[in-house]
Structure formats: structure tokens, C-alpha cells
Amino acid sequence: MDSDYAFCIASSTRDFLLHPLQTSSMSDKQQFVKTTIARVLFAFAFPLCSTVFSLLLSTHPSNANSQAGELTATSLKLAQAMGEPPTTTPATAPPAALEPKAMAILKAMGDRLAAARTLTFTSIATYESPSRLGPPLAYTTISKVTLQRPDKLQVITPGDGPASEFYYNGKTMVAYAPVKNLVAIADAPPTIDAALKMAYQLAAIYFPFTDVVVANPYKDIVDGLKLAFYVGESKVIDGTTTDMIAIANDRVFAQIWIGTTDKLPRMIRAVYKDDPLRLRHQVTFSNWQLDGTIPADAFTSPRANSATRIPFKSPDPLLPANAPPPGNTQPRK
């Protein structure tokens, strides 16, 4: 059976299902029987059509060898990343653990971010959480980020969930809940990196885009890296062309989409190795602006300063002292 024949079966069955024969001599019972048969054939014909078409493509002489090699290499890399033995033995030696092309793209991204005096972007984080039925549910938050190196950061998160605002001006950190008009204020260290670490240790405040706002993003990402390889090119994410890189360390496997031309991150997807459910975490980046002019009052809030004060501390008493931020891609220190 070729693909055209399979498609004809599916198309004919579909037409019969959508437009059953209407004749005066056909009883309601006959009509019901024919419609039922059509539905059964339709259910089997479409998967068959798809399967046959895929087999024809995969067995075409021009594709068979290249696809087999790509599947073997990709399977080996994924197995290595997740700490599992590969199910097949490659005919050739496995590729380098840290591919030069992948590392070069990561380096270019890190250099571009580190060189920017100011950054603004929009981040959408998606988290999975198990549902009562088993399959995970997805929850999202959006944050508008403004940064001025080395000592100023603003993060406005209107939702989903409780709205929050975070301000750091090189001297103090302010965590503000505008709906309840509550604010926590603490003295802060003189750099963004140190302030982010302190915010997590004191109050469990963590931002999923931390890897791209620290002083040296490349070092944060590659420190402890065990695997990095180039996946391919995409023209889908954020309306631009990106290079896809897969990376892994002892704690997390992640895929990063990086702008081919501007070298800016567009999306990160991560799965943590010690998570038995393999829940996925995703962060997208858009509306990038580098080295723009930032208003002088962007890193303070008069409303927050006049709100009801609460302690700058973690709501979770089980969080260990001096715990490092989780991070998307960097291993625990």
C-alpha cells in the first residue's frame, strides 16, 4: 500500500462520515449502521495513512542513512544527559561531550549579555505541577525586568498569582506586594549577583531568569557542565531565527534557544534530574532592549516605601540557611 492509496481510504471514509448517503429507501437503522462502520474505518484509516506515509519517507534511499545517524547520535546524547545507558551502540565513537559549536554560541550569548550596561526584557515562566489526575498542570507568571549594571534591578510581576514588585538600588532590597500593600525592606550588598543570592537566602525570593542577569552569564551556565551539543536551527520562537543548544550538568538538562544574529536568549526549557516526575520548567524572553536609557527613579517605589512593613524573611521555615538559588541551568554550588 502506498501513501496515495492510504490517503484515498482516509479521504473516502471521512467523506462518508461527514456526508452519509441520504436516500428515501434507506431506513434509520441502515443509516445508523453505515455511519457506525464509517466511524470505525475513519479511526483506523487516518493513523494508517500517517504511519504508511512516515514509513515511505523514512525508507527513501536519500533519507535512510542520514536519519539513522541523526537518531543514534541524538539518543546517545539524551541518554548521557539524563544519566541513562544508551539503548543502541553507535557504529562510530560518540561525539565530544562539550561540542565546540555549542560552547561558542553559549559564549557569544554570555558576552552579549555581560557587555550590556542596561537591559530590559519581558520574561514568561511556565511551571508544571502534578494534578489530582496525574498529568501535570501548567502555571505561568510574567515579569518585566529592568537592569543597570552593576547594582540596580527592578522586577515587576503582575501575575498570574499574587502580584509582586522587587527593587534593588545597590543599597537596599525592597519586596512589595501591591494588592495587600505590604513591603519587606533589607540592607543589600553592592552587586546584583550578591543581592540575588541574599534575597533567596533571607526570603526565598528567586527569579527564573537569574542566569541571564548575573555579571557573567556564560560562567554561570557552563560551570559544572557535562554535556553541550548543537540541536539545530529554529525560525519559530519570538519571530526570529534561533540556534538550539542542549546542555546538562549533574542536576539539570536544559535546552536553550539563542538568537542567531543578536545572540540573545529567547527560551529555556529545563528538566531536573532528581525530579522523578520529570516536570518541565520553561522561561521565554522577549522585548529585549540593550544599553537604553533607564529613568533614575526606576529602582525605587514611593508606594512601596509607604506600605505596611513586614520582616524580610522566608515564609518557609524549612529552607536551610545560606541555601544557594536553584537556577535554571547552573549546578548547585
C-alpha positions as CSV (number, residue, x, y, z in Angstrom):
1,M,0.0,0.0,0.0
2,D,1.5,3.4,-0.9
3,S,0.7,6.8,0.7
4,D,-1.7,7.9,-2.1
5,Y,-3.8,4.7,-1.6
6,A,-3.8,5.2,2.2
7,F,-4.8,8.8,1.8
8,C,-7.7,7.8,-0.5
9,I,-9.0,5.4,2.1
10,A,-8.9,8.0,4.8
11,S,-10.5,10.7,2.5
12,S,-13.3,8.4,1.3
13,T,-14.1,7.3,4.8
14,R,-14.0,10.9,6.0
15,D,-16.4,12.0,3.2
16,F,-18.8,9.1,4.0
17,L,-18.7,10.0,7.7
18,L,-19.3,13.7,7.1
19,H,-21.8,13.3,4.3
20,P,-23.7,9.9,4.8
21,L,-25.9,8.7,2.0
22,Q,-29.3,10.1,2.2
23,T,-31.9,8.1,0.2
24,S,-35.5,7.5,0.6
25,S,-35.1,3.8,0.6
26,M,-32.6,3.7,3.5
27,S,-34.1,3.1,6.9
28,D,-32.9,4.8,10.0
29,K,-31.4,1.6,11.2
30,Q,-29.4,1.1,8.0
31,Q,-28.3,4.7,8.2
32,F,-27.1,4.2,11.8
33,V,-25.2,1.0,10.8
34,K,-23.4,2.7,7.9
35,T,-22.4,5.7,9.9
36,T,-21.0,3.5,12.7
37,I,-19.0,1.5,10.2
38,A,-17.7,4.7,8.7
39,R,-16.5,6.0,12.1
40,V,-14.7,2.8,12.8
41,L,-12.9,2.8,9.4
42,F,-12.1,6.5,9.9
43,A,-10.5,5.8,13.2
44,F,-8.2,3.2,11.7
45,A,-7.6,4.7,8.3
46,F,-6.1,8.0,9.4
47,P,-3.4,6.5,11.7
48,L,-2.7,4.0,9.0
49,C,-2.3,6.8,6.5
50,S,0.1,8.7,8.7
51,T,2.1,5.6,9.5
52,V,2.5,4.5,5.9
53,F,3.4,8.0,4.8
54,S,6.1,8.2,7.6
55,L,7.5,4.8,6.6
56,L,7.7,5.8,3.0
57,L,9.7,8.9,3.9
58,S,12.0,7.2,6.3
59,T,12.8,4.3,3.9
60,H,13.5,6.5,0.9
61,P,17.2,5.9,-0.1
62,S,18.1,9.6,0.2
63,N,16.9,9.8,3.8
64,A,17.5,6.4,5.5
65,N,21.2,6.7,6.2
66,S,21.2,10.3,7.4
67,Q,18.1,9.8,9.6
68,A,19.5,6.7,11.2
69,G,22.8,8.5,12.1
70,E,20.9,11.5,13.5
71,L,18.6,9.4,15.6
72,T,21.5,7.3,17.0
73,A,23.6,10.4,17.9
74,T,20.6,12.2,19.5
75,S,19.6,9.2,21.5
76,L,23.1,8.7,22.8
77,K,23.3,12.4,23.9
78,L,20.0,12.4,25.6
79,A,20.8,9.2,27.5
80,Q,24.1,10.7,28.6
81,A,22.4,13.8,29.8
82,M,19.8,12.0,31.9
83,G,22.3,9.6,33.3
84,E,20.8,6.6,31.4
85,P,22.7,4.0,29.3
86,P,22.1,4.2,25.6
87,T,19.8,1.6,24.1
88,T,21.9,1.1,21.0
89,T,25.6,1.0,20.3
90,P,26.8,3.6,17.8
91,A,28.9,2.5,14.9
92,T,31.3,5.3,15.5
93,A,32.8,7.0,18.5
94,P,30.4,9.2,20.4
95,P,30.6,13.0,19.8
96,A,32.5,15.2,22.2
97,A,30.7,15.9,25.5
98,L,31.1,19.7,25.0
99,E,30.7,20.4,21.3
100,P,32.8,23.5,20.3
101,K,29.9,24.9,18.2
102,A,27.5,24.7,21.1
103,M,30.0,26.3,23.5
104,A,30.8,29.1,21.1
105,I,27.1,30.0,20.8
106,L,26.8,30.0,24.6
107,K,29.9,32.1,24.9
108,A,28.6,34.6,22.4
109,M,25.3,34.9,24.3
110,G,27.1,35.3,27.6
111,D,29.4,38.0,26.2
112,R,26.5,40.0,24.7
113,L,24.6,40.0,28.0
114,A,27.6,40.8,30.1
115,A,28.7,43.7,27.9
116,A,25.3,45.5,28.1
117,R,25.3,48.3,30.6
118,T,21.5,48.2,30.8
119,L,18.9,45.5,30.0
120,T,15.2,45.4,29.7
121,F,13.1,42.4,28.7
122,T,9.9,40.5,29.4
123,S,10.0,37.0,30.8
124,I,7.2,34.5,30.9
125,A,7.9,31.5,33.2
126,T,5.9,28.3,32.9
127,Y,5.9,25.7,35.7
128,E,4.4,22.2,35.7
129,S,2.8,20.8,38.9
130,P,1.1,17.4,39.2
131,S,-2.7,17.4,39.1
132,R,-5.0,15.2,41.1
133,L,-5.5,13.1,38.0
134,G,-1.7,12.6,37.5
135,P,-0.8,14.6,34.4
136,P,0.8,18.0,35.3
137,L,-0.9,21.3,35.1
138,A,0.9,24.4,33.8
139,Y,1.1,27.7,35.7
140,T,2.6,30.9,34.3
141,T,4.0,34.2,35.5
142,I,5.1,37.2,33.6
143,S,7.8,39.6,34.7
144,K,9.0,42.9,33.3
145,V,12.7,43.2,34.1
146,T,14.9,46.4,34.1
147,L,18.6,46.1,35.0
148,Q,21.5,48.5,35.2
149,R,24.9,47.0,35.9
150,P,26.4,46.5,38.4
151,D,24.0,47.4,41.2
152,K,20.4,48.1,40.1
153,L,17.4,45.8,39.4
154,Q,13.7,46.1,39.0
155,V,11.3,43.2,38.6
156,I,7.6,43.8,38.2
157,T,5.4,40.6,38.2
158,P,1.7,41.4,37.8
159,G,0.6,37.7,37.7
160,D,-0.5,35.0,37.4
161,G,-0.7,34.6,41.1
162,P,-0.1,37.4,43.7
163,A,1.3,40.5,42.1
164,S,4.8,41.4,43.3
165,E,7.5,44.1,42.8
166,F,11.2,43.9,43.6
167,Y,13.6,46.8,43.7
168,Y,17.3,46.9,44.3
169,N,19.3,50.1,44.2
170,G,22.8,49.0,45.4
171,K,22.0,49.7,49.0
172,T,18.6,48.2,49.8
173,M,16.3,45.4,48.6
174,V,12.5,46.0,48.5
175,A,9.9,43.3,48.1
176,Y,6.5,44.8,47.7
177,A,3.0,43.1,47.5
178,P,0.8,45.9,46.0
179,V,-2.6,44.2,46.4
180,K,-2.1,43.8,50.2
181,N,0.1,46.9,50.4
182,L,2.8,45.0,52.3
183,V,6.6,45.6,52.0
184,A,9.8,44.0,53.2
185,I,13.0,46.0,53.1
186,A,16.5,44.9,53.8
187,D,20.0,46.3,53.5
188,A,21.7,44.8,50.5
189,P,25.2,44.1,49.2
190,P,26.7,46.2,46.4
191,T,26.2,43.9,43.4
192,I,23.3,42.3,41.6
193,D,24.7,38.8,42.0
194,A,25.2,39.2,45.7
195,A,21.8,40.8,46.1
196,L,20.0,37.9,44.3
197,K,21.8,35.4,46.5
198,M,20.9,37.2,49.7
199,A,17.3,37.7,48.6
200,Y,16.9,33.9,48.2
201,Q,18.7,33.1,51.4
202,L,16.7,35.6,53.5
203,A,13.3,35.5,51.9
204,A,13.3,32.6,49.3
205,I,12.9,35.2,46.6
206,Y,14.1,33.7,43.3
207,F,13.7,34.7,39.7
208,P,13.8,32.0,36.9
209,F,15.8,34.3,34.6
210,T,18.7,34.7,37.1
211,D,21.1,33.1,34.7
212,V,20.8,35.9,32.2
213,V,21.1,38.9,34.6
214,V,24.2,37.9,36.6
215,A,27.5,39.6,35.8
216,N,28.9,36.6,33.9
217,P,26.1,34.6,32.4
218,Y,28.5,32.3,30.5
219,K,30.4,31.3,33.6
220,D,27.1,30.6,35.5
221,I,25.8,28.4,32.7
222,V,29.0,26.4,31.9
223,D,30.3,25.9,35.4
224,G,30.0,22.2,36.1
225,L,28.7,21.5,32.6
226,K,29.0,17.8,31.5
227,L,27.3,17.9,28.1
228,A,26.6,20.5,25.4
229,F,25.6,20.0,21.8
230,Y,24.0,21.8,18.9
231,V,20.5,20.7,18.1
232,G,19.7,22.8,15.1
233,E,18.1,26.0,13.9
234,S,14.6,27.2,14.6
235,K,12.6,30.0,12.9
236,V,9.6,29.8,15.3
237,I,10.5,31.3,18.7
238,D,9.8,35.0,19.2
239,G,9.6,35.6,15.4
240,T,13.3,35.3,14.8
241,T,15.9,32.7,13.8
242,T,17.5,30.9,16.8
243,D,20.2,28.3,17.4
244,M,19.0,25.5,19.7
245,I,21.6,24.2,22.2
246,A,21.1,21.3,24.7
247,I,23.2,21.3,27.9
248,A,23.3,19.2,31.0
249,N,25.2,19.1,34.3
250,D,24.7,16.8,37.3
251,R,21.4,18.4,38.2
252,V,19.5,19.6,35.2
253,F,19.1,19.0,31.5
254,A,18.1,22.2,29.5
255,Q,17.6,23.4,26.0
256,I,18.3,27.0,25.1
257,W,17.1,28.9,22.0
258,I,19.6,31.7,21.2
259,G,19.1,34.4,18.5
260,T,21.3,33.6,15.6
261,T,22.0,37.2,14.8
262,D,21.6,39.1,18.1
263,K,22.9,36.3,20.4
264,L,20.1,36.9,22.9
265,P,18.3,34.1,24.7
266,R,14.7,33.6,23.6
267,M,13.7,30.5,25.5
268,I,15.0,28.0,28.1
269,R,13.4,24.6,28.9
270,A,14.7,22.6,31.8
271,V,14.1,19.2,33.5
272,Y,15.7,18.5,36.8
273,K,17.5,15.2,37.1
274,D,16.4,14.5,40.7
275,D,12.7,15.1,39.9
276,P,11.1,11.6,39.4
277,L,8.1,13.2,37.6
278,R,10.4,15.0,35.0
279,L,8.3,18.1,35.3
280,R,9.3,20.8,32.8
281,H,10.2,24.4,33.5
282,Q,10.2,26.9,30.8
283,V,11.2,30.6,30.5
284,T,10.7,32.7,27.4
285,F,12.3,36.1,26.7
286,S,11.0,38.9,24.5
287,N,11.1,42.7,24.1
288,W,14.8,42.9,24.5
289,Q,16.4,46.3,24.7
290,L,20.1,46.7,25.5
291,D,22.0,49.9,26.5
292,G,18.9,52.0,26.6
293,T,18.3,55.0,28.9
294,I,16.8,54.0,32.2
295,P,14.9,56.6,34.3
296,A,16.7,57.5,37.5
297,D,13.7,56.6,39.7
298,A,13.2,53.1,38.2
299,F,14.8,51.3,41.1
300,T,12.7,52.8,43.9
301,S,9.0,52.9,44.6
302,P,7.2,55.6,46.7
303,R,4.2,53.4,47.1
304,A,6.3,50.6,48.5
305,N,8.1,52.8,50.9
306,S,4.9,53.9,52.5
307,A,3.3,50.4,52.7
308,T,3.0,48.3,55.9
309,R,6.3,46.8,56.8
310,I,6.8,43.1,57.4
311,P,10.1,41.2,58.0
312,F,12.3,40.4,55.1
313,K,12.4,36.7,55.7
314,S,11.4,33.4,54.1
315,P,7.8,32.2,54.6
316,D,9.2,28.6,54.5
317,P,10.9,27.8,57.9
318,L,12.4,24.6,56.4
319,L,14.6,26.5,53.9
320,P,18.2,25.9,55.1
321,A,20.4,28.8,56.0
322,N,22.7,30.0,53.2
323,A,20.9,27.8,50.6
324,P,22.0,28.7,47.0
325,P,19.4,29.8,44.5
326,P,18.1,26.9,42.4
327,G,18.9,28.4,39.0
328,N,17.7,27.1,35.6
329,T,21.0,25.8,34.3
330,Q,23.8,26.1,36.8
331,P,24.5,23.3,39.2
332,R,24.2,23.8,42.9
333,K,27.4,25.2,44.4
